[in-house]
Amino acid sequence: MLNVLTYMKEQVDHYNAMLKGSSPQEVLSFFLENFPGKVAFSSSMGAEDQVITQMLAGLGGNCCIFTLDTGRMFAETYELIQKTQARYKLPIKVYFPDASHVEDMVQSKGINLFYDNVDNRKLCCHIRKILPLERALQGYAVWITGLRSQQSPTRTNLSVVEWQEPYRIIKVNPLLAWDEKQTWDYIYHHKIPFSSLHTQGYASIGCQPCTRPILPGEDVRAGRWWWESPQSKECGLHSRKA
């Protein structure tokens, strides 16, 4: 196990050095070409993810695109899934949580358990997001995400290419160095469809009961789990430890 982990970390270092200064499209192209049929992209249908979907479509779309439906999503998110599929002619797989897991959680802790404490919220995220993500990534070697380092303090130390040991997969963050302006300039220039919630003050869009619009001057993640301390602004998808 240790030898494999050491080898993969060396590979990741090699990829980061080789791709230093590359554009997001060049990063995507490299992994699509070198891992044919083994690349998956997880989209939450947020602004950054819409950018990557457009780039993948321009590169031939040889990638599995999927999204996680937690069962507590905004209606606008479903509308955007439909609109994006129609625009780019790319299938978007939808993964749902295990119904029995959700039922057991709700029966024992309540329908809105996440407001009670951080442990409950993390349990809800685990059942509705992390377990479906594990299923979605099975059989793939590369996981593409829309993370940007500017989004959150927990993302400032990320690299474009990482080894994600809990999922045993290479994780690639093509837009890591982009700022908010670059993202939206690209969206408007290429007329990329985006959620109407962004025009209503929602900077980061997740489950409906756990997301609110942000106020002027607030951090882009301030609208997620706003009742918690600033240190708890991750659901666990991107912050799991080995």
Backbone as CSV, one residue per row, in Angstrom:
resi,resn,N_x,N_y,N_z,CA_x,CA_y,CA_z,C_x,C_y,C_z
1,MET,0.838,-1.209,0.000,0.000,0.000,0.000,0.869,1.254,0.000
2,LEU,1.882,1.253,0.853,2.749,2.417,0.954,3.485,2.663,-0.353
3,ASN,3.951,1.588,-0.988,4.667,1.736,-2.251,3.769,2.315,-3.333
4,VAL,2.521,1.848,-3.377,1.570,2.364,-4.359,1.289,3.838,-4.090
5,LEU,1.081,4.190,-2.838,0.807,5.576,-2.476,1.991,6.472,-2.834
6,THR,3.197,6.001,-2.542,4.407,6.769,-2.871,4.530,6.960,-4.377
7,TYR,4.263,5.889,-5.127,4.350,5.960,-6.586,3.350,6.967,-7.142
8,MET,2.107,6.925,-6.656,1.073,7.815,-7.179,1.375,9.273,-6.835
9,LYS,1.936,9.508,-5.655,2.296,10.885,-5.294,3.439,11.392,-6.173
10,GLU,4.348,10.495,-6.531,5.424,10.881,-7.452,4.864,11.181,-8.838
11,GLN,3.884,10.385,-9.259,3.238,10.633,-10.555,2.533,11.982,-10.566
12,VAL,1.843,12.269,-9.484,1.128,13.538,-9.372,2.111,14.706,-9.425
13,ASP,3.226,14.587,-8.729,4.251,15.638,-8.778,4.757,15.822,-10.204
14,HIS,4.923,14.713,-10.902,5.377,14.761,-12.300,4.357,15.489,-13.174
15,TYR,3.085,15.151,-13.019,2.037,15.803,-13.811,1.975,17.301,-13.516
16,ASN,2.078,17.669,-12.247,2.028,19.090,-11.897,3.185,19.862,-12.511
17,ALA,4.381,19.266,-12.491,5.542,19.933,-13.078,5.393,20.052,-14.588
18,MET,4.900,18.991,-15.213,4.754,18.971,-16.663,3.673,19.937,-17.151
19,LEU,2.607,20.084,-16.367,1.468,20.894,-16.786,1.507,22.316,-16.226
20,LYS,2.577,22.675,-15.537,2.699,24.015,-14.970,2.553,25.073,-16.069
21,GLY,1.672,26.022,-15.863,1.453,27.079,-16.846,0.491,26.705,-17.950
22,SER,-0.034,25.481,-17.952,-0.965,25.043,-18.996,-2.352,25.644,-18.765
23,SER,-3.076,25.833,-19.838,-4.449,26.323,-19.744,-5.353,25.197,-19.255
24,PRO,-6.549,25.519,-18.758,-7.481,24.463,-18.347,-7.778,23.482,-19.478
25,GLN,-7.929,24.003,-20.700,-8.191,23.115,-21.843,-7.021,22.175,-22.089
26,GLU,-5.807,22.657,-21.930,-4.633,21.804,-22.123,-4.553,20.729,-21.044
27,VAL,-4.904,21.094,-19.820,-4.912,20.114,-18.727,-5.953,19.036,-19.012
28,LEU,-7.147,19.443,-19.388,-8.204,18.484,-19.692,-7.814,17.579,-20.850
29,SER,-7.281,18.178,-21.894,-6.874,17.414,-23.082,-5.841,16.353,-22.730
30,PHE,-4.885,16.715,-21.876,-3.835,15.766,-21.495,-4.440,14.512,-20.854
31,PHE,-5.343,14.693,-19.914,-5.892,13.540,-19.206,-6.881,12.762,-20.070
32,LEU,-7.625,13.442,-20.916,-8.527,12.737,-21.828,-7.749,11.847,-22.788
33,GLU,-6.602,12.345,-23.251,-5.794,11.588,-24.199,-5.025,10.447,-23.533
34,ASN,-4.574,10.667,-22.299,-3.737,9.671,-21.635,-4.509,8.676,-20.777
35,PHE,-5.770,8.964,-20.519,-6.617,8.035,-19.757,-7.949,7.850,-20.487
36,PRO,-7.920,7.345,-21.726,-9.151,7.228,-22.517,-10.189,6.331,-21.837
37,GLY,-11.401,6.862,-21.719,-12.483,6.105,-21.111,-12.394,5.984,-19.604
38,LYS,-11.413,6.625,-18.996,-11.204,6.504,-17.560,-11.304,7.843,-16.830
39,VAL,-11.896,8.844,-17.474,-12.007,10.178,-16.882,-13.465,10.471,-16.555
40,ALA,-13.719,10.929,-15.330,-15.061,11.304,-14.903,-15.052,12.730,-14.370
41,PHE,-16.097,13.460,-14.672,-16.226,14.848,-14.210,-17.473,14.976,-13.358
42,SER,-17.307,15.416,-12.111,-18.445,15.616,-11.212,-18.891,17.071,-11.280
43,SER,-20.129,17.290,-11.674,-20.656,18.647,-11.801,-21.776,18.881,-10.800
44,SER,-21.676,19.992,-10.081,-22.773,20.405,-9.204,-23.670,21.407,-9.936
45,MET,-23.359,21.639,-11.210,-24.078,22.580,-12.060,-23.814,24.027,-11.659
46,GLY,-22.737,24.258,-10.903,-22.331,25.609,-10.562,-21.610,26.269,-11.725
47,ALA,-21.242,27.528,-11.568,-20.631,28.299,-12.654,-19.357,27.650,-13.173
48,GLU,-18.465,27.265,-12.266,-17.195,26.662,-12.685,-17.424,25.345,-13.417
49,ASP,-18.375,24.563,-12.927,-18.657,23.277,-13.559,-19.242,23.460,-14.959
50,GLN,-20.018,24.509,-15.139,-20.560,24.783,-16.465,-19.445,25.155,-17.445
51,VAL,-18.431,25.863,-16.945,-17.266,26.191,-17.768,-16.568,24.917,-18.221
52,ILE,-16.350,23.996,-17.302,-15.650,22.761,-17.650,-16.474,21.912,-18.604
53,THR,-17.779,21.863,-18.413,-18.633,21.122,-19.340,-18.490,21.662,-20.755
54,GLN,-18.465,22.992,-20.888,-18.293,23.598,-22.209,-16.943,23.232,-22.802
55,MET,-15.901,23.228,-21.989,-14.565,22.869,-22.467,-14.507,21.407,-22.891
56,LEU,-15.116,20.531,-22.113,-15.132,19.112,-22.459,-15.875,18.874,-23.766
57,ALA,-16.969,19.599,-23.959,-17.720,19.470,-25.212,-16.844,19.879,-26.394
58,GLY,-16.052,20.932,-26.210,-15.162,21.387,-27.274,-14.013,20.439,-27.555
59,LEU,-13.706,19.570,-26.576,-12.623,18.600,-26.726,-13.129,17.230,-27.162
60,GLY,-14.406,17.155,-27.482,-14.948,15.900,-27.981,-15.835,15.162,-26.998
61,GLY,-15.845,15.614,-25.747,-16.765,15.033,-24.779,-16.456,13.609,-24.356
62,ASN,-15.221,13.132,-24.576,-14.871,11.753,-24.219,-14.632,11.626,-22.721
63,CYS,-15.716,11.837,-21.964,-15.616,11.886,-20.508,-16.983,11.587,-19.925
64,CYS,-17.014,10.889,-18.805,-18.271,10.668,-18.099,-18.583,11.906,-17.266
65,ILE,-19.708,12.536,-17.532,-20.142,13.687,-16.745,-21.284,13.222,-15.846
66,PHE,-21.168,13.490,-14.554,-22.232,13.078,-13.649,-22.509,14.157,-12.613
67,THR,-23.680,14.070,-12.020,-24.056,14.978,-10.942,-24.716,14.172,-9.838
68,LEU,-24.677,14.679,-8.622,-25.264,14.009,-7.470,-26.577,14.688,-7.107
69,ASP,-27.672,13.944,-7.176,-28.972,14.475,-6.769,-29.230,14.013,-5.341
70,THR,-29.127,14.926,-4.401,-29.269,14.592,-2.987,-30.719,14.404,-2.557
71,GLY,-31.648,14.827,-3.425,-33.053,14.798,-3.058,-33.530,16.091,-2.425
72,ARG,-32.606,17.052,-2.251,-32.953,18.338,-1.637,-32.470,19.492,-2.514
73,MET,-32.501,19.287,-3.836,-31.952,20.277,-4.754,-32.966,21.356,-5.116
74,PHE,-32.463,22.487,-5.615,-33.303,23.565,-6.145,-33.926,23.134,-7.469
75,ALA,-35.117,23.622,-7.740,-35.757,23.359,-9.033,-34.895,23.910,-10.174
76,GLU,-34.231,25.043,-9.916,-33.372,25.656,-10.937,-32.212,24.741,-11.337
77,THR,-31.758,23.890,-10.416,-30.667,22.968,-10.734,-31.129,21.910,-11.723
78,TYR,-32.338,21.394,-11.528,-32.877,20.408,-12.463,-33.088,21.018,-13.846
79,GLU,-33.553,22.255,-13.858,-33.760,22.944,-15.135,-32.437,23.106,-15.880
80,LEU,-31.368,23.404,-15.127,-30.067,23.607,-15.757,-29.482,22.291,-16.281
81,ILE,-29.724,21.194,-15.590,-29.280,19.889,-16.101,-29.887,19.652,-17.472
82,GLN,-31.187,19.866,-17.578,-31.892,19.653,-18.845,-31.363,20.586,-19.930
83,LYS,-31.184,21.843,-19.588,-30.719,22.839,-20.549,-29.295,22.535,-21.023
84,THR,-28.440,22.092,-20.107,-27.043,21.799,-20.443,-26.938,20.589,-21.358
85,GLN,-27.721,19.558,-21.066,-27.724,18.385,-21.938,-28.171,18.750,-23.346
86,ALA,-29.190,19.568,-23.443,-29.692,19.974,-24.757,-28.675,20.836,-25.506
87,ARG,-27.976,21.678,-24.773,-27.022,22.599,-25.415,-25.807,21.858,-25.966
88,TYR,-25.232,20.962,-25.178,-23.956,20.351,-25.559,-24.082,18.913,-26.064
89,LYS,-25.300,18.373,-26.065,-25.536,17.011,-26.562,-24.666,15.995,-25.834
90,LEU,-24.442,16.238,-24.552,-23.659,15.326,-23.732,-24.551,14.747,-22.641
91,PRO,-24.492,13.440,-22.434,-25.291,12.858,-21.341,-24.724,13.249,-19.982
92,ILE,-25.596,13.511,-19.038,-25.191,13.781,-17.664,-25.844,12.716,-16.782
93,LYS,-25.022,11.836,-16.239,-25.546,10.800,-15.361,-25.944,11.405,-14.018
94,VAL,-27.017,10.902,-13.459,-27.485,11.390,-12.166,-27.417,10.251,-11.153
95,TYR,-26.707,10.491,-10.047,-26.583,9.500,-8.986,-27.372,9.964,-7.763
96,PHE,-28.140,9.025,-7.210,-28.986,9.311,-6.057,-28.454,8.588,-4.818
97,PRO,-28.786,9.089,-3.631,-28.407,8.362,-2.411,-29.245,7.100,-2.250
98,ASP,-28.733,6.169,-1.484,-29.473,4.943,-1.191,-30.717,5.298,-0.375
99,ALA,-31.877,4.907,-0.876,-33.138,5.298,-0.231,-33.235,4.788,1.205
100,SER,-32.765,3.571,1.455,-32.866,3.014,2.809,-31.982,3.775,3.788
101,HIS,-30.811,4.241,3.317,-29.929,5.027,4.177,-30.592,6.359,4.561
102,VAL,-31.207,7.001,3.572,-31.879,8.277,3.827,-33.058,8.071,4.780
103,GLU,-33.831,7.023,4.537,-34.988,6.759,5.393,-34.570,6.515,6.840
104,ASP,-33.542,5.693,7.042,-33.073,5.413,8.400,-32.592,6.686,9.099
105,MET,-31.871,7.526,8.357,-31.355,8.771,8.927,-32.503,9.694,9.339
106,VAL,-33.465,9.856,8.453,-34.580,10.769,8.726,-35.453,10.253,9.867
107,GLN,-35.689,8.918,9.887,-36.527,8.344,10.956,-35.891,8.560,12.325
108,SER,-34.554,8.461,12.386,-33.885,8.537,13.682,-33.514,9.952,14.105
109,LYS,-33.280,10.846,13.127,-32.756,12.170,13.481,-33.602,13.338,12.984
110,GLY,-34.618,13.054,12.174,-35.487,14.132,11.712,-35.184,14.569,10.293
111,ILE,-36.135,15.199,9.649,-36.024,15.568,8.243,-34.998,16.669,8.017
112,ASN,-34.884,17.607,8.976,-33.924,18.707,8.864,-32.845,18.600,9.942
113,LEU,-32.316,17.420,10.104,-31.340,17.131,11.155,-30.098,17.997,11.090
114,PHE,-29.743,18.471,9.893,-28.499,19.210,9.679,-28.448,20.525,10.430
115,TYR,-29.604,21.090,10.801,-29.607,22.346,11.547,-29.235,22.147,13.019
116,ASP,-29.321,20.919,13.520,-29.126,20.665,14.942,-27.667,20.750,15.375
117,ASN,-26.776,20.160,14.600,-25.349,20.190,14.947,-24.514,19.780,13.737
118,VAL,-23.215,20.026,13.814,-22.308,19.755,12.700,-22.240,18.267,12.390
119,ASP,-22.249,17.421,13.411,-22.177,15.975,13.179,-23.366,15.480,12.363
120,ASN,-24.539,15.987,12.679,-25.723,15.611,11.906,-25.603,16.080,10.465
121,ARG,-25.124,17.300,10.299,-24.980,17.829,8.936,-23.992,16.994,8.125
122,LYS,-22.887,16.623,8.760,-21.888,15.811,8.067,-22.430,14.420,7.749
123,LEU,-23.259,13.882,8.629,-23.898,12.593,8.358,-24.794,12.696,7.135
124,CYS,-25.571,13.775,7.065,-26.465,13.985,5.929,-25.665,14.107,4.637
125,CYS,-24.588,14.868,4.666,-23.726,15.011,3.494,-23.102,13.668,3.105
126,HIS,-22.732,12.891,4.107,-22.106,11.592,3.842,-23.077,10.672,3.107
127,ILE,-24.295,10.617,3.576,-25.283,9.716,2.976,-25.770,10.226,1.631
128,ARG,-25.989,11.529,1.527,-26.569,12.074,0.301,-25.533,12.410,-0.777
129,LYS,-24.260,12.574,-0.381,-23.244,12.995,-1.352,-22.064,12.033,-1.463
130,ILE,-21.411,11.760,-0.333,-20.155,11.023,-0.389,-20.355,9.580,-0.840
131,LEU,-21.348,8.892,-0.292,-21.580,7.506,-0.705,-21.960,7.406,-2.186
132,PRO,-22.838,8.289,-2.702,-23.108,8.258,-4.146,-21.874,8.596,-4.988
133,LEU,-21.030,9.515,-4.481,-19.811,9.854,-5.214,-18.894,8.638,-5.326
134,GLU,-18.778,7.873,-4.254,-17.946,6.678,-4.293,-18.421,5.723,-5.386
135,ARG,-19.734,5.574,-5.523,-20.268,4.709,-6.582,-19.984,5.289,-7.961
136,ALA,-20.140,6.600,-8.078,-19.968,7.252,-9.384,-18.534,7.151,-9.887
137,LEU,-17.561,7.170,-8.969,-16.150,7.172,-9.360,-15.587,5.769,-9.596
138,GLN,-16.332,4.749,-9.263,-15.832,3.387,-9.424,-15.494,3.093,-10.891
139,GLY,-14.300,2.562,-11.103,-13.887,2.196,-12.454,-13.163,3.295,-13.208
140,TYR,-13.058,4.479,-12.604,-12.379,5.599,-13.252,-11.014,5.845,-12.613
141,ALA,-10.115,6.412,-13.396,-8.750,6.685,-12.922,-8.528,8.161,-12.639
142,VAL,-9.361,9.024,-13.245,-9.190,10.476,-13.113,-10.525,11.119,-12.775
143,TRP,-10.495,12.005,-11.808,-11.692,12.729,-11.365,-11.467,14.221,-11.602
144,ILE,-12.266,14.805,-12.495,-12.189,16.237,-12.804,-13.151,16.999,-11.896
145,THR,-12.689,18.122,-11.346,-13.552,18.961,-10.517,-13.463,20.418,-10.977
146,GLY,-14.392,21.238,-10.485,-14.398,22.659,-10.811,-13.886,23.531,-9.671
147,LEU,-13.080,22.968,-8.785,-12.581,23.733,-7.640,-11.681,24.891,-8.072
148,ARG,-11.820,26.015,-7.359,-10.903,27.150,-7.503,-10.323,27.456,-6.125
149,SER,-9.058,27.816,-6.079,-8.417,28.073,-4.789,-9.021,29.288,-4.091
150,GLN,-9.601,30.210,-4.866,-10.155,31.444,-4.307,-11.496,31.213,-3.601
151,GLN,-12.091,30.037,-3.796,-13.431,29.796,-3.272,-13.489,29.677,-1.752
152,SER,-12.434,29.141,-1.151,-12.496,28.832,0.274,-11.096,28.712,0.860
153,PRO,-10.918,29.057,2.140,-9.608,28.876,2.783,-9.128,27.430,2.760
154,THR,-10.067,26.486,2.723,-9.688,25.075,2.697,-9.183,24.630,1.336
155,ARG,-9.267,25.515,0.336,-8.862,25.138,-1.015,-7.624,25.895,-1.508
156,THR,-7.053,26.725,-0.649,-5.925,27.556,-1.081,-4.649,26.749,-1.294
157,ASN,-4.524,25.609,-0.644,-3.297,24.819,-0.761,-3.425,23.639,-1.718
158,LEU,-4.458,23.626,-2.511,-4.649,22.537,-3.463,-3.693,22.682,-4.641
159,SER,-3.483,21.588,-5.363,-2.686,21.593,-6.583,-3.603,21.261,-7.761
160,VAL,-3.156,21.572,-8.965,-3.958,21.258,-10.148,-4.194,19.753,-10.242
161,VAL,-3.158,18.977,-9.935,-3.284,17.513,-9.939,-2.966,17.003,-8.536
162,GLU,-3.823,16.130,-8.021,-3.640,15.578,-6.683,-3.940,14.082,-6.693
163,TRP,-3.447,13.394,-5.689,-3.834,12.003,-5.479,-4.826,11.977,-4.327
164,GLN,-6.041,11.524,-4.593,-7.085,11.473,-3.577,-7.161,10.042,-3.044
165,GLU,-6.444,9.795,-1.968,-6.301,8.434,-1.439,-7.616,7.778,-1.033
166,PRO,-8.536,8.506,-0.358,-9.789,7.829,0.036,-10.537,7.213,-1.141
167,TYR,-10.472,7.869,-2.310,-11.135,7.345,-3.502,-10.166,6.602,-4.418
168,ARG,-8.866,6.668,-4.079,-7.818,6.034,-4.878,-7.930,6.455,-6.341
169,ILE,-7.867,7.756,-6.542,-8.070,8.314,-7.879,-7.242,9.592,-8.026
170,ILE,-6.847,9.893,-9.247,-6.170,11.156,-9.555,-7.239,12.237,-9.678
171,LYS,-7.064,13.285,-8.913,-8.033,14.383,-8.919,-7.420,15.579,-9.642
172,VAL,-8.163,16.150,-10.573,-7.652,17.232,-11.413,-8.548,18.457,-11.273
173,ASN,-7.920,19.602,-10.978,-8.640,20.865,-10.775,-8.185,21.888,-11.819
174,PRO,-8.708,21.820,-13.042,-8.198,22.658,-14.138,-8.350,24.157,-13.914
175,LEU,-9.385,24.564,-13.164,-9.667,25.995,-12.958,-9.096,26.526,-11.650
176,LEU,-8.206,25.791,-11.034,-7.731,26.126,-9.694,-7.229,27.565,-9.586
177,ALA,-6.513,28.046,-10.595,-5.896,29.380,-10.529,-6.824,30.500,-11.007
178,TRP,-7.984,30.157,-11.520,-8.893,31.192,-12.025,-9.534,31.957,-10.871
179,ASP,-9.815,33.240,-11.114,-10.568,34.013,-10.130,-12.020,34.135,-10.600
180,GLU,-12.830,34.804,-9.800,-14.252,34.944,-10.092,-14.487,35.656,-11.424
181,LYS,-13.722,36.694,-11.693,-13.896,37.464,-12.925,-13.580,36.618,-14.163
182,GLN,-12.496,35.865,-14.116,-12.158,35.009,-15.252,-13.279,34.023,-15.548
183,THR,-13.834,33.473,-14.490,-14.897,32.489,-14.639,-16.103,33.088,-15.344
184,TRP,-16.550,34.236,-14.856,-17.756,34.833,-15.440,-17.495,35.477,-16.792
185,ASP,-16.310,36.007,-17.000,-15.967,36.517,-18.333,-16.052,35.396,-19.361
186,TYR,-15.559,34.230,-18.998,-15.586,33.077,-19.910,-17.028,32.643,-20.170
187,ILE,-17.841,32.632,-19.132,-19.249,32.236,-19.275,-19.988,33.177,-20.219
188,TYR,-19.812,34.475,-20.020,-20.519,35.436,-20.867,-19.989,35.424,-22.297
189,HIS,-18.681,35.287,-22.443,-18.088,35.276,-23.780,-18.577,34.088,-24.609
190,HIS,-18.708,32.933,-23.968,-19.106,31.718,-24.689,-20.598,31.416,-24.553
191,LYS,-21.320,32.338,-23.928,-22.773,32.189,-23.775,-23.143,30.838,-23.153
192,ILE,-22.461,30.510,-22.080,-22.672,29.239,-21.387,-23.901,29.339,-20.486
193,PRO,-24.807,28.376,-20.533,-25.969,28.422,-19.635,-25.547,28.280,-18.184
194,PHE,-26.169,29.058,-17.309,-25.853,28.979,-15.886,-27.129,29.121,-15.069
195,SER,-27.050,28.738,-13.820,-28.228,28.759,-12.962,-28.717,30.184,-12.721
196,SER,-30.027,30.370,-12.811,-30.610,31.687,-12.539,-30.434,32.078,-11.074
197,LEU,-30.098,31.115,-10.221,-29.862,31.428,-8.818,-28.664,32.354,-8.640
198,HIS,-27.705,32.283,-9.563,-26.531,33.149,-9.469,-26.925,34.621,-9.584
199,THR,-27.977,34.915,-10.305,-28.420,36.302,-10.447,-29.221,36.766,-9.229
200,GLN,-29.510,35.840,-8.324,-30.277,36.167,-7.119,-29.385,36.202,-5.874
201,GLY,-28.057,36.221,-6.099,-27.136,36.347,-4.980,-26.547,35.056,-4.478
202,TYR,-26.888,33.942,-5.116,-26.308,32.656,-4.713,-24.954,32.494,-5.396
203,ALA,-23.885,32.511,-4.615,-22.547,32.371,-5.179,-22.156,30.908,-5.317
204,SER,-22.554,30.099,-4.346,-22.268,28.668,-4.330,-23.583,27.947,-4.107
205,ILE,-23.903,26.998,-4.976,-25.228,26.379,-4.949,-25.121,24.910,-4.568
206,GLY,-25.833,24.553,-3.504,-25.861,23.159,-3.078,-27.290,22.727,-2.846
207,CYS,-27.550,22.056,-1.724,-28.904,21.660,-1.383,-29.719,22.900,-0.983
208,GLN,-31.004,22.874,-1.273,-31.843,24.050,-1.025,-31.870,24.481,0.443
209,PRO,-32.085,23.572,1.414,-32.168,24.046,2.804,-30.829,24.460,3.405
210,CYS,-29.735,24.159,2.711,-28.405,24.454,3.254,-27.693,25.576,2.503
211,THR,-28.421,26.295,1.672,-27.815,27.337,0.842,-28.652,28.600,0.895
212,ARG,-27.989,29.732,1.009,-28.677,31.030,0.962,-27.865,31.989,0.114
213,PRO,-28.477,33.091,-0.328,-27.698,34.115,-1.049,-26.686,34.744,-0.099
214,ILE,-25.587,35.232,-0.648,-24.598,35.917,0.193,-24.867,37.420,0.161
215,LEU,-24.374,38.090,1.183,-24.513,39.536,1.279,-23.290,40.210,0.654
216,PRO,-23.402,41.477,0.259,-22.241,42.172,-0.315,-21.038,42.110,0.616
217,GLY,-19.905,41.716,0.062,-18.674,41.639,0.838,-18.443,40.309,1.528
218,GLU,-19.448,39.424,1.511,-19.271,38.124,2.145,-18.448,37.188,1.270
219,ASP,-17.818,36.211,1.909,-17.067,35.173,1.211,-18.022,34.363,0.343
220,VAL,-17.502,33.823,-0.785,-18.368,33.089,-1.708,-18.965,31.834,-1.082
221,ARG,-18.346,31.307,-0.024,-18.881,30.114,0.637,-19.750,30.458,1.847
222,ALA,-19.968,31.749,2.082,-20.726,32.166,3.263,-22.172,31.697,3.215
223,GLY,-22.693,31.465,2.030,-24.074,31.036,1.895,-24.300,29.554,2.099
224,ARG,-23.217,28.796,2.297,-23.343,27.358,2.521,-23.260,27.077,4.020
225,TRP,-24.253,26.375,4.585,-24.293,26.024,6.007,-23.975,27.269,6.855
226,TRP,-24.698,28.338,6.573,-24.405,29.647,7.160,-24.539,29.666,8.682
227,TRP,-25.230,28.700,9.255,-25.405,28.658,10.709,-24.187,28.052,11.419
228,GLU,-23.209,27.553,10.642,-22.013,26.949,11.228,-20.859,27.944,11.225
229,SER,-19.794,27.587,11.920,-18.598,28.428,11.942,-17.944,28.407,10.566
230,PRO,-17.139,29.428,10.231,-16.492,29.491,8.916,-15.576,28.309,8.622
231,GLN,-15.117,27.605,9.655,-14.203,26.488,9.445,-14.910,25.250,8.906
232,SER,-16.218,25.252,8.846,-16.962,24.040,8.489,-17.654,24.156,7.141
233,LYS,-17.057,24.859,6.193,-17.727,25.138,4.939,-17.465,24.103,3.843
234,GLU,-17.267,22.840,4.203,-17.101,21.774,3.234,-18.053,20.632,3.577
235,CYS,-18.538,19.961,2.543,-19.446,18.825,2.777,-18.666,17.537,2.983
236,GLY,-17.387,17.542,2.604,-16.588,16.341,2.762,-16.168,15.700,1.458
237,LEU,-16.809,16.084,0.354,-16.452,15.502,-0.937,-14.990,15.742,-1.278
238,HIS,-14.499,16.960,-0.972,-13.144,17.341,-1.368,-12.174,17.463,-0.198
239,SER,-12.639,17.116,0.988,-11.774,17.290,2.156,-11.560,16.003,2.933
240,ARG,-11.925,14.868,2.338,-11.737,13.593,3.016,-10.259,13.276,3.139
241,LYS,-9.880,12.744,4.275,-8.498,12.377,4.525,-8.307,10.884,4.338
242,ALA,-7.055,10.508,4.053,-6.745,9.081,3.875,-6.964,8.331,5.191
